[in-house]
Amino acid sequence: MMHARPARALFVPSKAFVIGVFGLAVLMLALRVAGIETDIVRMLSAIVLAALVAVVLWDGWISSRRWRDSAVIFRRKLPSALALNVRRELEVTLDNPSPYHWHVRCFDQVDPTLAFAGLPMALRLAPGKAISHRYSITPTQRGEVSFAPAVLRVRSYLGLLELQRGVGTTQRVRVFPNFAEVARYAWLAGNRRLTEIGIKAFQKRGEGTDFKELTEYRVGDPIRHIDWKATLKHNKPIVREFQDERDQCVLFMLDCGRRMRAQEEADDAPAQVSHFDQALNALMLLSYVALKQGDAVGAMTFGTETAQQRLFAPRKGIVSFNALMAALYAVQPQPAYSDYMIAARDLMRRHTKRSLIVILTNFRDEDAAELGPALALLRTRHLVMLASLREQVVRQIQEQPLRDARATLEVASAHLYAQSRDDAFRRLAARDTLLMDVEPDHLAVELVNRYHAVKRAGRL
């Protein structure tokens, strides 16, 4: 938490004051219309105006003094972290230890990247009491967000003015990617129901390539896995149980270039989500799965300036998941060109152990000439999986009805663009089944399925 100086105190005319001045002007005009001499009207106006100014000054002075003596305390209760596009309710408390009543309007100064509802709050502070109120926020961007000191509009003693005061402190909190998909996977995995989200592969007894343990034979276990020495020793059928290979490495190459800034509707988000955020969600899910399988996970970004590049050396253990997210949560896609060949050379120089390289990008047909050699370079040492995000808006344009000439032209153009892109990707993936081209909503599940297929086949 960081303390900040309160906003400068201001006095703002209240609605009652504005109505009073307007009424005075109408009264003076009525007197003039009624035939009262101008000098008399002017004198009356001056006397009333002077009296009003004196009352307003006294009201401002006594109210400011009472407020200063009141020492009202503002507290804001924030969670340890926020999740992107996930609505949260925040609680604020105003504690009034003084013997004075106060009517206030409270506006908490939230970060511009937060959508909010329930502000400003109209509150009545009773003497010696504390009052709490809730409002909701929805983060629309990852990274660190700040809450500046709240602004209060305090009604003066006579109600002629509103005192604007800053209360509280500046607080900061981090906005992480949405962990809902990871949590859902963990829950379904524990209940053996992964098929509900489309995960095809699940560890079954007797599968895999690494020996796990000896266990008693059950109907359906492969006969070839029977351990005859253990069977003779225990006088009952004993089989060898296997698991997927462990101690391998999964390394992500995350594109942060201009094409990953594309935004589209997501199934579980109230607002549009960028391709980069969808790719980051998929990276989170596969990282969690790989770490649970005993593999090491690392990541590097490309398509940004060197100073903004993130490198996360491969680590094992589920505790590495939090460290990985801490390294990537604030990364934003930049309006820059992504050079695949430079990224491939950088990875080859930094990482020599054979690994599963997962490239997350948005492929276009003009990228084939550069992406092909980059993949070939990576394949000299690593197993490469490329996942390209396909814009669902193109499909939506293709499926729109042909109502008029403009719609017909849009549909034809969308088909031409999609065909050119598909042809280029098909040529790129002609000899590699690990290349996939999917819409963002299906990326996470497809990555996990391909990862399981690689583990079962022992390709690493």
Secondary structure, 3 states (H helix, E strand, C coil): CECCCCCCCEEEECHHHHHHHHHHHHHHHHHHHCCCCHHHHHHHHHHHHHHHHHHHHHHHHHHHHHHHHHCCEEEEECCCEEECCCCEEEEEEEEECCCCCEEEEEEEECCCCEEEECCCEEEEECCCEEEEEEEEEEECCCEEEEEEEEEEEEECCCCCEEEEEEECCEEEEEEECCCHHHHHHHHHHHCCCHHHHCCCCCCCCCCCCEEEEEEECCCCCCHHHECHHHHHHHCCCEEEEEECCCCCEEEEEEECCHHHHCEECCCCCCCCEEHHHHHHHHHHHHHHHHHHCCCEEEEEEECCCHHHCCEEEEECCCCHHHHHHHHHCCCCCCCCCCCHHHHHHHHHHHCCCCCEEEEEECCCHHHHHHHHHHHHHHHCCCEEEEEEECCHHHHHHHCCCCCCHHHHHHHHHHHHHHHHHHHHHHHHCCCCCCEEEECHHHHHHHHHHHHHHHHHHCCC
